[in-house]
Amino acid sequence: MLKIAITGKIATGKTTISKILKEMDYKVFDSDVEVANLYKTKPVINLVLEAFSHKISSLLLDNGKLNTSNLGQYVFKNTEELIKLEKILYPELKKKKDYFYFENKKEKALFYDIPLLFQKNLQSRYTHIILTIVNKETQLRRALQRKNMNKSKFENILKIQEYDEYKFKKKISLKLDTSKSIEETKKEVKKFLKKIKI
């Protein structure tokens, strides 16, 4: 089985590529969606409150849910605190990823949307890597359309997502510029899938 990673910095089109693949009936593990789901679970809520409630105001909303906007604003400004949050989330995320693989192991290929693939040095776990890119203006415009996003938070996220692309150049199977039309992007994806025979 082929395990194909989709990676790229914030607002470069990973979700668009995942959507295209899902429309083609491929199975995609979306890390951001799974993390959002984890934030709704009681064990994760309790661990996050234990670690951060004394540092972040209004962390727990009246409806019993986490204020992920305040949490994000705080951790993206504090690398050590982000690492602390990752230690809560990543073991649970790994369980979900393992279950996804187990459920779909008869598929020819599985896709994984992994935002911090190179930053976390996970590239060797995948047979192919799709890297999404976009020009800076489009990236900023797309990011600012997101809920609870502002320029300061965007820049903090970009700092965390920095890595030496040249170092991983040989690992990248397909570099996709998603500022092109959706039709052109679909064509490139299909061409790549044909090339790897899936």
GROMACS elastic network, one bead per residue, 0.5 to 0.9 nm:
[ bonds ]
;  ai    aj funct       b0    kb
    1   105     6  0.76880   500
    1   106     6  0.79793   500
    1   107     6  0.69907   500
    1   108     6  0.51672   500
    1   109     6  0.54128   500
    1   110     6  0.76222   500
    1   127     6  0.89202   500
    2   107     6  0.87223   500
    2   108     6  0.64083   500
    2   110     6  0.63236   500
    2   111     6  0.83879   500
    2   126     6  0.76456   500
    2   127     6  0.58757   500
    2   128     6  0.75561   500
    2   198     6  0.89251   500
    3   108     6  0.89512   500
    3   109     6  0.58229   500
    3   110     6  0.50872   500
    3   111     6  0.60049   500
    3   112     6  0.74707   500
    3   125     6  0.78587   500
    3   126     6  0.50873   500
    3   127     6  0.53830   500
    3   128     6  0.67158   500
    3   129     6  0.87656   500
    4   109     6  0.71981   500
    4   110     6  0.61477   500
    4   112     6  0.61556   500
    4   113     6  0.86790   500
    4   126     6  0.56192   500
    4   127     6  0.59100   500
    4   129     6  0.56710   500
    4   130     6  0.73676   500
    5   110     6  0.85580   500
    5   111     6  0.57311   500
    5   113     6  0.59098   500
    5   114     6  0.64006   500
    5   117     6  0.79608   500
    5   123     6  0.80607   500
    5   125     6  0.88948   500
    5   126     6  0.62368   500
    5   127     6  0.80737   500
    5   128     6  0.63896   500
    5   130     6  0.60627   500
    5   131     6  0.83430   500
    6    14     6  0.64701   500
    6    17     6  0.79027   500
    6    18     6  0.78929   500
    6   111     6  0.70761   500
    6   112     6  0.59155   500
    6   114     6  0.59438   500
    6   115     6  0.76004   500
    6   117     6  0.84676   500
    6   128     6  0.88234   500
    6   129     6  0.60297   500
    6   131     6  0.60478   500
    6   132     6  0.74415   500
    7    14     6  0.65265   500
    7   112     6  0.84681   500
    7   113     6  0.61300   500
    7   114     6  0.52627   500
    7   115     6  0.50046   500
    7   116     6  0.69891   500
    7   117     6  0.62861   500
    7   118     6  0.82747   500
    7   129     6  0.73463   500
    7   130     6  0.62277   500
    7   131     6  0.50502   500
    7   132     6  0.62635   500
    8    11     6  0.82867   500
    8    12     6  0.62261   500
    8    13     6  0.78104   500
    8    14     6  0.66759   500
    8   114     6  0.80544   500
    8   115     6  0.58135   500
    8   116     6  0.75915   500
    8   117     6  0.82390   500
    8   130     6  0.83083   500
    8   131     6  0.53650   500
    8   133     6  0.64339   500
    8   161     6  0.87204   500
    9    12     6  0.58790   500
    9    13     6  0.86600   500
    9    14     6  0.84614   500
    9   115     6  0.65139   500
    9   116     6  0.78786   500
    9   131     6  0.89269   500
    9   132     6  0.75840   500
    9   133     6  0.75024   500
    9   139     6  0.89921   500
    9   157     6  0.87920   500
    9   158     6  0.71933   500
    9   161     6  0.62869   500
    9   162     6  0.82989   500
   10    13     6  0.80362   500
   10    14     6  0.83698   500
   10   115     6  0.76844   500
   10   139     6  0.74737   500
   10   143     6  0.71463   500
   10   154     6  0.81528   500
   10   157     6  0.75871   500
   10   158     6  0.71875   500
   10   161     6  0.80560   500
   11    14     6  0.74959   500
   11    15     6  0.85693   500
   11   133     6  0.87964   500
   11   134     6  0.81854   500
   11   138     6  0.83250   500
   11   139     6  0.53079   500
   11   140     6  0.75257   500
   11   141     6  0.86591   500
   11   142     6  0.58400   500
   11   143     6  0.54064   500
   12    15     6  0.85671   500
   12    16     6  0.89222   500
   12   132     6  0.56260   500
   12   133     6  0.51742   500
   12   134     6  0.53357   500
   12   135     6  0.84001   500
   12   138     6  0.83592   500
   12   139     6  0.60245   500
   12   142     6  0.83029   500
   12   143     6  0.89063   500
   12   177     6  0.80585   500
   12   178     6  0.66956   500
   12   179     6  0.82857   500
   13    16     6  0.51258   500
   13    17     6  0.64059   500
   13    18     6  0.87189   500
   13   132     6  0.60625   500
   13   133     6  0.73460   500
   13   134     6  0.77997   500
   13   139     6  0.88634   500
   13   176     6  0.87877   500
   13   177     6  0.83740   500
   13   178     6  0.57914   500
   13   179     6  0.83401   500
   14    17     6  0.52120   500
   14    18     6  0.62108   500
   14    19     6  0.86210   500
   14   113     6  0.68965   500
   14   114     6  0.87684   500
   14   115     6  0.81171   500
   14   131     6  0.83167   500
   14   132     6  0.62521   500
   14   133     6  0.89921   500
   14   178     6  0.87610   500
   15    19     6  0.60647   500
   15    20     6  0.86294   500
   15    30     6  0.82688   500
   15   113     6  0.79144   500
   16    19     6  0.50560   500
   16    20     6  0.62580   500
   16    21     6  0.87121   500
   16   178     6  0.83161   500
   16   182     6  0.85184   500
   17    20     6  0.50955   500
   17    21     6  0.62684   500
   17    22     6  0.86484   500
   17   132     6  0.84250   500
   17   178     6  0.86080   500
   17   185     6  0.81080   500
   17   186     6  0.81442   500
   17   189     6  0.79564   500
   18    21     6  0.51422   500
   18    22     6  0.61392   500
   18    23     6  0.86122   500
   18    26     6  0.89546   500
   18    27     6  0.89692   500
   18    28     6  0.64655   500
   18    29     6  0.86140   500
   18    30     6  0.78083   500
   18   111     6  0.80541   500
   18   112     6  0.85225   500
   18   113     6  0.71563   500
   19    22     6  0.50697   500
   19    23     6  0.61506   500
   19    24     6  0.86514   500
   19    28     6  0.86585   500
   20    23     6  0.51698   500
   20    24     6  0.64626   500
   20    25     6  0.89633   500
   20    26     6  0.89795   500
   20   185     6  0.89179   500
   20   186     6  0.68139   500
   20   189     6  0.82756   500
   21    24     6  0.50021   500
   21    25     6  0.65115   500
   21    26     6  0.54140   500
   21    27     6  0.75525   500
   21    28     6  0.73953   500
   21   111     6  0.83662   500
   21   186     6  0.89550   500
   21   189     6  0.83006   500
   22    26     6  0.50736   500
   22    27     6  0.62556   500
   22    28     6  0.66672   500
   23    26     6  0.74072   500
   26   107     6  0.84950   500
   26   109     6  0.75787   500
   26   110     6  0.70009   500
   26   111     6  0.74923   500
   27   100     6  0.89571   500
   27   104     6  0.76725   500
   27   107     6  0.82141   500
   27   109     6  0.78650   500
   27   110     6  0.56331   500
   27   111     6  0.62014   500
   27   112     6  0.85700   500
   28   100     6  0.89117   500
   28   110     6  0.63142   500
   28   112     6  0.55773   500
   28   113     6  0.70603   500
   29    33     6  0.85767   500
   29    34     6  0.81169   500
   29    96     6  0.89908   500
   29    97     6  0.71583   500
   29   100     6  0.71062   500
   29   101     6  0.89770   500
   29   110     6  0.79331   500
   29   111     6  0.61847   500
   29   113     6  0.59450   500
   29   114     6  0.84912   500
   30    33     6  0.54637   500
   30    34     6  0.62746   500
   30    35     6  0.87368   500
   30   111     6  0.86236   500
   30   112     6  0.62469   500
   30   114     6  0.72953   500
   31    34     6  0.50930   500
   31    35     6  0.60887   500
   31    36     6  0.85825   500
   31    93     6  0.76034   500
   31    97     6  0.85374   500
   31   112     6  0.75584   500
   31   113     6  0.58908   500
   31   114     6  0.60017   500
   31   115     6  0.76177   500
   32    35     6  0.51361   500
   32    36     6  0.61905   500
   32    37     6  0.86701   500
   32   113     6  0.80285   500
   32   114     6  0.82231   500
   32   115     6  0.81076   500
   33    36     6  0.50707   500
   33    37     6  0.62893   500
   33    38     6  0.87185   500
   34    37     6  0.50013   500
   34    38     6  0.62027   500
   34    39     6  0.87988   500
   34    93     6  0.70159   500
   34    96     6  0.76985   500
   35    39     6  0.63916   500
   35    89     6  0.72299   500
   35    90     6  0.88247   500
   35    92     6  0.88327   500
   35    93     6  0.69343   500
   36    39     6  0.53120   500
   36    40     6  0.70668   500
   36    68     6  0.88269   500
   37    40     6  0.53973   500
   37    41     6  0.70914   500
   38    41     6  0.53346   500
   38    42     6  0.86424   500
   38    43     6  0.87860   500
   38    44     6  0.64647   500
   38    45     6  0.83065   500
   38    89     6  0.75491   500
   38    92     6  0.77186   500
   38    93     6  0.79424   500
   39    42     6  0.80883   500
   39    43     6  0.89742   500
   39    44     6  0.60555   500
   39    45     6  0.60994   500
   39    48     6  0.87165   500
   39    65     6  0.79594   500
   39    66     6  0.68475   500
   39    68     6  0.79579   500
   39    89     6  0.86833   500
   40    43     6  0.89653   500
   40    44     6  0.75239   500
   40    45     6  0.68362   500
   40    65     6  0.65928   500
   40    66     6  0.74734   500
   41    44     6  0.56122   500
   41    45     6  0.61373   500
   41    46     6  0.87163   500
   42    45     6  0.50407   500
   42    46     6  0.61029   500
   42    47     6  0.86521   500
   43    46     6  0.52432   500
   43    47     6  0.62840   500
   43    48     6  0.86964   500
   44    47     6  0.50881   500
   44    48     6  0.60467   500
   44    49     6  0.84750   500
   44    88     6  0.71551   500
   44    89     6  0.74618   500
   44    92     6  0.87193   500
   45    48     6  0.52460   500
   45    49     6  0.61260   500
   45    50     6  0.85873   500
   45    60     6  0.86890   500
   45    64     6  0.89590   500
   45    65     6  0.76319   500
   45    66     6  0.66443   500
   46    49     6  0.51467   500
   46    50     6  0.60966   500
   46    51     6  0.86717   500
   47    50     6  0.50699   500
   47    51     6  0.62355   500
   47    52     6  0.85843   500
   47    88     6  0.70114   500
   48    51     6  0.51806   500
   48    52     6  0.58820   500
   48    53     6  0.74570   500
   48    59     6  0.89822   500
   48    66     6  0.85049   500
   48    85     6  0.72537   500
   48    88     6  0.74551   500
   49    52     6  0.53010   500
   49    54     6  0.81309   500
   49    59     6  0.73319   500
   49    60     6  0.76604   500
   49    66     6  0.84169   500
   50    53     6  0.62415   500
   50    54     6  0.81209   500
   51    54     6  0.77505   500
   51    55     6  0.83719   500
   51    84     6  0.80152   500
   51    85     6  0.81517   500
   52    55     6  0.52102   500
   52    56     6  0.59913   500
   52    59     6  0.78769   500
   52    71     6  0.82064   500
   52    81     6  0.86988   500
   52    85     6  0.88791   500
   53    56     6  0.54024   500
   53    57     6  0.69526   500
   53    58     6  0.79580   500
   53    59     6  0.60061   500
   53    60     6  0.79270   500
   54    57     6  0.75104   500
   55    59     6  0.89290   500
   55    74     6  0.87587   500
   56    59     6  0.58441   500
   56    70     6  0.70512   500
   56    71     6  0.69572   500
   56    74     6  0.72199   500
   57    60     6  0.84502   500
   57    70     6  0.76871   500
   58    61     6  0.65094   500
   58    66     6  0.87446   500
   58    67     6  0.69558   500
   58    70     6  0.76443   500
   59    65     6  0.85944   500
   59    66     6  0.58349   500
   59    68     6  0.75884   500
   59    69     6  0.88798   500
   59    70     6  0.66423   500
   59    71     6  0.68360   500
   60    63     6  0.81118   500
   60    64     6  0.61572   500
   60    65     6  0.59004   500
   60    67     6  0.57134   500
   60    68     6  0.89849   500
   61    64     6  0.54427   500
   61    65     6  0.53943   500
   61    66     6  0.59699   500
   61    67     6  0.59802   500
   62    65     6  0.73601   500
   63    66     6  0.87902   500
   65    68     6  0.86107   500
   66    69     6  0.86025   500
   66    70     6  0.88813   500
   66    71     6  0.81484   500
   67    70     6  0.56507   500
   67    71     6  0.63409   500
   67    72     6  0.87235   500
   68    72     6  0.58439   500
   68    73     6  0.84321   500
   69    72     6  0.52027   500
   69    73     6  0.62119   500
   69    74     6  0.86943   500
   69   147     6  0.87680   500
   69   148     6  0.60373   500
   69   149     6  0.84769   500
   70    73     6  0.51233   500
   70    74     6  0.62392   500
   70    75     6  0.87767   500
   70   148     6  0.89578   500
   71    74     6  0.52764   500
   71    75     6  0.62433   500
   71    76     6  0.85400   500
   72    75     6  0.53668   500
   72    76     6  0.58973   500
   72    77     6  0.85202   500
   72    82     6  0.87502   500
   72   153     6  0.82647   500
   73    76     6  0.57209   500
   73    77     6  0.67130   500
   73   149     6  0.89995   500
   73   153     6  0.63340   500
   73   156     6  0.88705   500
   74    77     6  0.55705   500
   74    78     6  0.66045   500
   74    81     6  0.80783   500
   74    82     6  0.84526   500
   75    79     6  0.66224   500
   75    80     6  0.80010   500
   75    81     6  0.53947   500
   75    83     6  0.84740   500
   75    84     6  0.89347   500
   75    85     6  0.78231   500
   76    79     6  0.66588   500
   76    81     6  0.82368   500
   76    82     6  0.64955   500
   76   153     6  0.70354   500
   76   156     6  0.57081   500
   76   157     6  0.60678   500
   76   159     6  0.89276   500
   76   160     6  0.75890   500
   77    81     6  0.84973   500
   77    82     6  0.83349   500
   77   153     6  0.79597   500
   77   156     6  0.61814   500
   77   157     6  0.84316   500
   78    81     6  0.53257   500
   78    82     6  0.62485   500
   78    83     6  0.88415   500
   79    83     6  0.63147   500
   79    84     6  0.87163   500
   79   160     6  0.79186   500
   80    83     6  0.51708   500
   80    84     6  0.64049   500
   80    85     6  0.88706   500
   81    85     6  0.63430   500
   81    86     6  0.86627   500
   82    85     6  0.50613   500
   82    86     6  0.61663   500
   82    87     6  0.86915   500
   83    87     6  0.62679   500
   83    88     6  0.88752   500
   84    87     6  0.52498   500
   84    88     6  0.68221   500
   85    88     6  0.52281   500
   85    89     6  0.63648   500
   85    90     6  0.85553   500
   86    90     6  0.55050   500
   86    91     6  0.85374   500
   87    90     6  0.57186   500
   87    91     6  0.70237   500
   88    91     6  0.68148   500
   88    92     6  0.75228   500
   89    92     6  0.55170   500
   89    93     6  0.60806   500
   89    94     6  0.87222   500
   90    94     6  0.60130   500
   90    95     6  0.86417   500
   91    94     6  0.51418   500
   91    95     6  0.65169   500
   91    96     6  0.89545   500
   92    95     6  0.51728   500
   92    96     6  0.65327   500
   92    97     6  0.87793   500
   93    96     6  0.51182   500
   93    97     6  0.61987   500
   93    98     6  0.86590   500
   94    98     6  0.60743   500
   94    99     6  0.85151   500
   95    98     6  0.51426   500
   95    99     6  0.61796   500
   95   100     6  0.86038   500
   96    99     6  0.50865   500
   96   100     6  0.61212   500
   96   101     6  0.86980   500
   97   100     6  0.50140   500
   97   101     6  0.63219   500
   97   102     6  0.86833   500
   97   112     6  0.87712   500
   98   101     6  0.51575   500
   98   102     6  0.61963   500
   98   103     6  0.86405   500
   99   103     6  0.60363   500
   99   104     6  0.85471   500
  100   103     6  0.52292   500
  100   104     6  0.62313   500
  100   105     6  0.83214   500
  101   104     6  0.52333   500
  101   105     6  0.54785   500
  101   110     6  0.78033   500
  102   105     6  0.53773   500
  102   106     6  0.87148   500
  103   106     6  0.82190   500
  104   107     6  0.57318   500
  104   110     6  0.76925   500
  105   108     6  0.81469   500
  105   109     6  0.85656   500
  105   110     6  0.82459   500
  106   109     6  0.86127   500
  107   110     6  0.68076   500
  108   198     6  0.68399   500
  109   198     6  0.72204   500
  112   126     6  0.89886   500
  113   117     6  0.89195   500
  114   117     6  0.54702   500
  115   118     6  0.85483   500
  115   119     6  0.88042   500
  115   161     6  0.83340   500
  116   119     6  0.51450   500
  116   120     6  0.58787   500
  116   121     6  0.82905   500
  116   122     6  0.83319   500
  116   161     6  0.67445   500
  117   120     6  0.55146   500
  117   121     6  0.60988   500
  117   122     6  0.52268   500
  117   123     6  0.60669   500
  118   122     6  0.61152   500
  118   123     6  0.61213   500
  118   163     6  0.71437   500
  118   164     6  0.87120   500
  118   165     6  0.84354   500
  118   168     6  0.75159   500
  119   122     6  0.79023   500
  119   160     6  0.85179   500
  119   161     6  0.68058   500
  119   162     6  0.74070   500
  119   163     6  0.60874   500
  119   164     6  0.88847   500
  120   123     6  0.84118   500
  121   124     6  0.76822   500
  122   125     6  0.58715   500
  122   126     6  0.78631   500
  123   126     6  0.58467   500
  123   127     6  0.84849   500
  123   128     6  0.86169   500
  123   129     6  0.76160   500
  123   168     6  0.86255   500
  123   171     6  0.73567   500
  124   127     6  0.75481   500
  124   171     6  0.85153   500
  126   129     6  0.69091   500
  128   171     6  0.75929   500
  128   172     6  0.70963   500
  128   173     6  0.56466   500
  128   174     6  0.82428   500
  129   171     6  0.67877   500
  129   172     6  0.50981   500
  129   173     6  0.51548   500
  129   174     6  0.65738   500
  129   175     6  0.85796   500
  130   172     6  0.62959   500
  130   173     6  0.58924   500
  130   175     6  0.59555   500
  130   176     6  0.71728   500
  131   172     6  0.66373   500
  131   173     6  0.79107   500
  131   174     6  0.61733   500
  131   176     6  0.60474   500
  131   177     6  0.86183   500
  132   174     6  0.84271   500
  132   175     6  0.59844   500
  132   177     6  0.60265   500
  132   178     6  0.66691   500
  133   139     6  0.87723   500
  133   175     6  0.71176   500
  133   176     6  0.59586   500
  133   178     6  0.63630   500
  133   179     6  0.81015   500
  134   137     6  0.84125   500
  134   138     6  0.66389   500
  134   139     6  0.61876   500
  134   176     6  0.82621   500
  134   177     6  0.53597   500
  134   178     6  0.58198   500
  134   179     6  0.56245   500
  134   180     6  0.89336   500
  135   138     6  0.56018   500
  135   139     6  0.61729   500
  135   140     6  0.88157   500
  135   177     6  0.82871   500
  135   178     6  0.89896   500
  135   179     6  0.72530   500
  136   140     6  0.61519   500
  136   141     6  0.85738   500
  137   140     6  0.53369   500
  137   141     6  0.61866   500
  137   142     6  0.86201   500
  138   141     6  0.50754   500
  138   142     6  0.60178   500
  138   143     6  0.84557   500
  138   179     6  0.71798   500
  139   142     6  0.52718   500
  139   143     6  0.60912   500
  139   144     6  0.86558   500
  139   179     6  0.89114   500
  140   143     6  0.50948   500
  140   144     6  0.61260   500
  140   145     6  0.87286   500
  140   151     6  0.79480   500
  140   154     6  0.77808   500
  141   144     6  0.53825   500
  141   145     6  0.65735   500
  142   145     6  0.53490   500
  142   146     6  0.71812   500
  143   146     6  0.55701   500
  143   147     6  0.89340   500
  143   149     6  0.68875   500
  143   150     6  0.81008   500
  143   151     6  0.85369   500
  143   154     6  0.70471   500
  144   147     6  0.78423   500
  144   148     6  0.85358   500
  144   149     6  0.56049   500
  144   150     6  0.59380   500
  144   151     6  0.70712   500
  144   154     6  0.78826   500
  145   148     6  0.89635   500
  145   149     6  0.74263   500
  145   150     6  0.89726   500
  146   149     6  0.56029   500
  146   150     6  0.85802   500
  147   150     6  0.88450   500
  148   153     6  0.89547   500
  149   152     6  0.83453   500
  149   153     6  0.63213   500
  149   154     6  0.67327   500
  150   153     6  0.54381   500
  150   154     6  0.61028   500
  150   155     6  0.87089   500
  151   155     6  0.61522   500
  151   156     6  0.86390   500
  152   155     6  0.52268   500
  152   156     6  0.62854   500
  152   157     6  0.87407   500
  153   156     6  0.50562   500
  153   157     6  0.62058   500
  153   158     6  0.86311   500
  154   157     6  0.52010   500
  154   158     6  0.62555   500
  154   159     6  0.88181   500
  155   158     6  0.50068   500
  155   159     6  0.63296   500
  155   160     6  0.88552   500
  156   159     6  0.52066   500
  156   160     6  0.65788   500
  156   161     6  0.88178   500
  157   160     6  0.51754   500
  157   161     6  0.62386   500
  157   162     6  0.88371   500
  158   162     6  0.62464   500
  159   162     6  0.53663   500
  160   163     6  0.86580   500
  162   165     6  0.88022   500
  163   166     6  0.88877   500
  163   167     6  0.85856   500
  164   167     6  0.55406   500
  164   168     6  0.72488   500
  165   168     6  0.54078   500
  165   169     6  0.61260   500
  166   170     6  0.82940   500
  167   170     6  0.78755   500
  167   171     6  0.88378   500
  168   171     6  0.53426   500
  168   172     6  0.68616   500
  169   172     6  0.56391   500
  169   173     6  0.88912   500
  170   173     6  0.78177   500
  172   175     6  0.68289   500
  173   192     6  0.86591   500
  174   188     6  0.89570   500
  174   189     6  0.86827   500
  174   192     6  0.73118   500
  176   179     6  0.89549   500
  176   185     6  0.74810   500
  176   188     6  0.77375   500
  176   189     6  0.83978   500
  177   180     6  0.65312   500
  177   185     6  0.77844   500
  178   181     6  0.74320   500
  178   182     6  0.77387   500
  178   184     6  0.88039   500
  178   185     6  0.64057   500
  179   182     6  0.85483   500
  179   185     6  0.86644   500
  180   183     6  0.81985   500
  180   184     6  0.62768   500
  180   185     6  0.65001   500
  181   184     6  0.52829   500
  181   185     6  0.63011   500
  181   186     6  0.86869   500
  182   185     6  0.50004   500
  182   186     6  0.60864   500
  182   187     6  0.86025   500
  183   186     6  0.51227   500
  183   187     6  0.62717   500
  183   188     6  0.88028   500
  184   187     6  0.50595   500
  184   188     6  0.63526   500
  184   189     6  0.87275   500
  185   188     6  0.51850   500
  185   189     6  0.62733   500
  185   190     6  0.86919   500
  186   189     6  0.50831   500
  186   190     6  0.61310   500
  186   191     6  0.85249   500
  187   190     6  0.51587   500
  187   191     6  0.60622   500
  187   192     6  0.86015   500
  188   191     6  0.50563   500
  188   192     6  0.61935   500
  188   193     6  0.86875   500
  189   192     6  0.51584   500
  189   193     6  0.62676   500
  189   194     6  0.86766   500
  190   193     6  0.50790   500
  190   194     6  0.61452   500
  190   195     6  0.85542   500
  191   194     6  0.51774   500
  191   195     6  0.62163   500
  191   196     6  0.88935   500
  192   196     6  0.64212   500
  192   197     6  0.85424   500
  193   196     6  0.52735   500
  193   197     6  0.60255   500
  193   198     6  0.55074   500
  194   198     6  0.60687   500
  195   198     6  0.79591   500
